[in-house]
Amino acid sequence: MVDISLHLLDLMQNSARAQATRVVLKITENREKDTLTAIVTDNGIGMDEEEKRLALDPFYTTKKGKKVGLGLPLVVQAARMSGGDVKIESHPVSGTTVEVTFSLSHPDRQPLGDIPATLVSFMAGNPDIELSFEYAGDQGTFSMTSSQLFSQEEKETLGQIALLSLAEKRMRAGLAGAGFRPDGGGVIG
C-alpha cells in the first residue's frame, strides 16, 4: 500500500466484514512525542486469542475465495519500518480495536494520504455503518460522525453522490481548520 490512509481503509473494511454497525477512526499527530497514531475501533463480532494470532499471519484469511490476508501484516510492517508498532485488542462479541503508531519524522514512514477521500470511500461502500472520525494535531482538532454530517433537508433532497461530495468538502474544511494540510500530508509545518 502506498499510504497510511489505504491501510486505514483496509482496517475499516475488516470492521465492516466483522458485522460492525459503528466504526471509530482516531488520528493523532504529536510533534513533541514524534508520533502519528491511528486507532480503528468497532463493535463487530471480535476475535478470540487464536484468531488475533492468526490475523497477523499473511497466509490466513476469513475471506471466502482468498488464499492470503495481507491487510494486518502489511500495516504491521509499515508501522515497524517507521519505528512504530501495532496493538490489537479484541474479544468475541465486543468488537476490536487496532492501534497503529508510526514515528512521525521517520524517513520510512509512508505519507498519511487523502483521509477525506478514504472516509468518503468507506461511507459510500458501507452506508449503514455509523462512522465517527476524530483528528487531533498540535494545531487543533476536528471530529465528525456520518449521521451528523447532513441536515435532514439535505438527506431528503440530495442524492447519494451529492451527499458524499458534500461530506468530503465538509471534512476537508474541518481538517484545514485543525491545521491539517489539504493534500492529506499531515500537519502544516
C-alpha positions, 0 to 999 in steps of 0.5 A: 500500500502506498499510504497510511490512509489505504491501510486505514481503509483496509482496517475499516473494511475488516470492521465492516466484514466483522458485522460492525454497525459503528466504526471509530477512526482516531488520528493523532499527530504529536510533534513533541512525542514524534508520533502519528497514531491511528486507532480503528475501533468497532463493535463487530463480532471480535476475535478470540486469542487464536484468531488475533494470532492468526490475523497477523499471519499473511497466509490466513484469511476469513475471506471466502475465495482468498488464499492470503490476508495481507491487510494486518501484516502489511500495516504491521510492517509499515508501522515497524519500518517507521519505528512504530508498532501495532496493538490489537485488542479484541474479544468475541462479541465486543468488537476490536480495536487496532492501534497503529503508531508510526514515528512521525519524522521517520524517513520510512514512514509512508505519507498519511494520504487523502483521509477525506477521500478514504472516509468518503470511500468507506461511507459510500461502500458501507452506508449503514455503518455509523462512522465517527472520525476524530483528528487531533494535531498540535494545531487543533482538532476536528471530529465528525460522525456520518449521521451528523454530517447532513441536515435532514433537508439535505438527506431528503433532497440530495442524492447519494453522490451529492451527499458524499461530495458534500461530506468530503468538502465538509471534512476537508474544511474541518481538517484545514481548520485543525491545521491539517494540510489539504493534500492529506500530508499531515500537519502544516509545518 
